Amino acid sequence: MPSKFEYNPNEVYEMFQYTTNSYKIAMGSMRVTFEFDVENFFMHYKLISPNYSHIFIQILSIIGGFYTVIMIIKSFLEEGVINMAFKRRIGKFD
């Protein structure tokens, strides 16, 4: 498959990528197989540095996820303590 790697406008590498398969010899019989898939595909890889807005959004998502986890833990703890205090007050633990 023809491929093009572009790291910056001055560094462009054009090459071909391929995959190979190996077959095990079973029961003493030997077999050689060649398979070619000719398709009209062209892969173009381009290295692009991320924008500052993308980094800012990732930082905000990490902070939001941390806040969500802390609030879930807090709600479980508060709910458990409040229920235990209520049960103790009405005498369910005796």
C-alpha positions as CSV (number, residue, x, y, z in Angstrom):
1,M,0.0,0.0,0.0
2,P,1.6,3.3,-0.9
3,S,2.0,5.6,2.1
4,K,3.2,9.1,2.7
5,F,4.6,10.3,6.1
6,E,4.6,14.1,6.5
7,Y,6.4,15.3,9.6
8,N,6.5,18.9,8.5
9,P,6.4,20.5,5.0
10,N,10.1,19.9,4.6
11,E,10.2,16.3,5.7
12,V,8.0,14.1,3.5
13,Y,8.7,10.3,3.1
14,E,7.0,8.2,0.5
15,M,7.1,4.4,0.9
16,F,5.2,1.2,0.6
17,Q,3.7,-0.7,3.5
18,Y,3.1,-4.5,3.4
19,T,2.1,-7.3,5.7
20,T,3.2,-10.9,5.6
21,N,1.8,-14.1,6.9
22,S,3.6,-17.3,7.8
23,Y,2.0,-20.7,7.6
24,K,3.0,-23.7,9.7
25,I,3.9,-26.9,8.0
26,A,1.4,-29.6,9.1
27,M,1.6,-33.3,8.6
28,G,4.8,-33.0,6.6
29,S,3.2,-31.4,3.6
30,M,4.8,-28.3,2.3
31,R,3.0,-25.4,0.8
32,V,4.1,-22.0,-0.4
33,T,1.4,-19.4,-0.8
34,F,1.7,-15.9,-2.2
35,E,-1.2,-13.5,-1.8
36,F,-1.3,-10.0,-3.3
37,D,-4.1,-7.6,-2.6
38,V,-4.0,-4.7,-5.1
39,E,-6.3,-1.9,-4.0
40,N,-6.6,1.8,-4.8
41,F,-5.8,3.0,-1.3
42,F,-3.2,5.6,-0.4
43,M,-2.4,6.3,3.3
44,H,-1.3,9.8,4.2
45,Y,0.0,10.3,7.7
46,K,0.5,13.8,8.9
47,L,2.0,15.0,12.2
48,I,0.1,17.9,13.5
49,S,0.8,19.7,16.8
50,P,-2.3,20.1,18.9
51,N,-3.9,23.6,19.5
52,Y,-3.9,25.2,22.9
53,S,-7.6,25.0,23.0
54,H,-7.4,21.2,22.7
55,I,-5.0,21.0,25.6
56,F,-7.2,23.4,27.6
57,I,-10.3,21.2,27.0
58,Q,-8.4,18.0,28.0
59,I,-7.3,19.7,31.3
60,L,-10.9,20.8,32.0
61,S,-12.2,17.2,31.3
62,I,-9.7,15.8,33.8
63,I,-10.7,18.3,36.4
64,G,-14.4,17.6,35.7
65,G,-13.9,13.8,36.0
66,F,-12.0,14.2,39.3
67,Y,-14.8,16.5,40.7
68,T,-17.5,14.0,39.7
69,V,-15.7,11.1,41.4
70,I,-15.1,13.1,44.5
71,M,-18.8,14.2,44.6
72,I,-20.0,10.5,44.2
73,I,-17.7,9.4,47.1
74,K,-18.9,12.3,49.2
75,S,-22.6,11.5,48.6
76,F,-22.1,7.9,49.5
77,L,-20.3,8.8,52.7
78,E,-22.8,11.5,53.7
79,E,-25.8,9.3,52.9
80,G,-24.3,6.5,55.0
81,V,-23.5,8.7,58.0
82,I,-26.9,10.4,57.9
83,N,-28.7,7.1,57.7
84,M,-26.7,5.6,60.6
85,A,-27.4,8.7,62.7
86,F,-31.1,8.6,62.0
87,K,-31.3,4.8,62.8
88,R,-29.3,5.4,66.0
89,R,-31.7,8.2,67.0
90,I,-34.8,6.2,66.5
91,G,-33.3,3.2,68.3
92,K,-32.8,0.6,65.5
93,F,-29.3,-0.3,66.6
94,D,-30.5,-1.4,70.1
